Amino acid sequence: KSALDKSVAMAGYKTADVSVAKYRIDAHLNELSQPMFGLTFDVVSTVLYTVNFDGKAKQFPVTATGTATGSDAFVGVERLRIANERSIKENLKQFLQKMSEQIGW
């Protein structure tokens, strides 16, 4: 939620007054596929974004991958954290791009 809020704000799409907001965005993390072990961790996040506006709802399913290697972090737990963050960051990036293209942000 925090990452979504920050991403929307950084893109210039967030209003300080929620009562005048044109869009409401809900995000549901459907899947977070994480490796159990390895030198390279590929994490795949699948999020269903629902954008409500003008009495309508439009859904945006987004799947994205984030990768971390041994050069990012030697310890596996840290490497997994980095891969998770990269996957979610890429997921949000793709969502904002789709929103821009399909709704006209």
GIHU-V826803 format. One record per pair of residues at least 4 apart in sequence whose ideal C-beta (glycine too) atoms are under 7 Angstrom apart, sorted by the first residue. I is the first residue (numbers start at 1). J is the second residue. Records with the same first field share a line. If there is no record, write none. Layout:
I = J ; J
//
This chain:
1 = 5
2 = 6
3 = 7 ; 88 ; 92
4 = 8 ; 25 ; 27 ; 92
5 = 9 ; 14
6 = 10
7 = 11 ; 92 ; 96
8 = 13 ; 14 ; 25
9 = 14
11 = 96
13 = 105
15 = 20 ; 21
22 = 53
23 = 51 ; 52 ; 53
24 = 52
25 = 49 ; 51
26 = 50
27 = 47 ; 49
28 = 47 ; 48
29 = 45 ; 47
30 = 46 ; 47 ; 48
31 = 46
32 = 43 ; 45
33 = 43 ; 44
34 = 43 ; 80
35 = 41 ; 42
37 = 76
39 = 69 ; 70
40 = 67 ; 69
41 = 67 ; 68 ; 79 ; 80 ; 83
42 = 65 ; 67 ; 83
43 = 65 ; 66 ; 83 ; 84 ; 87
44 = 63 ; 65 ; 87
45 = 64 ; 87 ; 88 ; 91
46 = 63
47 = 62 ; 91
48 = 59 ; 61
49 = 59 ; 60 ; 62 ; 95
50 = 57 ; 59
51 = 57 ; 58 ; 60 ; 99 ; 103
52 = 57
58 = 103
60 = 95 ; 98 ; 99
62 = 91 ; 94 ; 95 ; 98
64 = 87 ; 90 ; 91 ; 94
65 = 87 ; 90
66 = 83 ; 84 ; 85 ; 86 ; 87 ; 89 ; 90
67 = 83 ; 86
68 = 72 ; 73 ; 79 ; 82 ; 83 ; 86
70 = 74
72 = 79 ; 82
73 = 78 ; 79 ; 82
75 = 79
76 = 80
77 = 81
78 = 82
79 = 83
80 = 84
81 = 85
82 = 86
83 = 87
84 = 88
85 = 89
86 = 90
87 = 91
88 = 92
89 = 93
90 = 94
91 = 95
92 = 96
93 = 97
94 = 98
95 = 99
96 = 100
97 = 101
98 = 102
99 = 103 ; 105
100 = 105
//
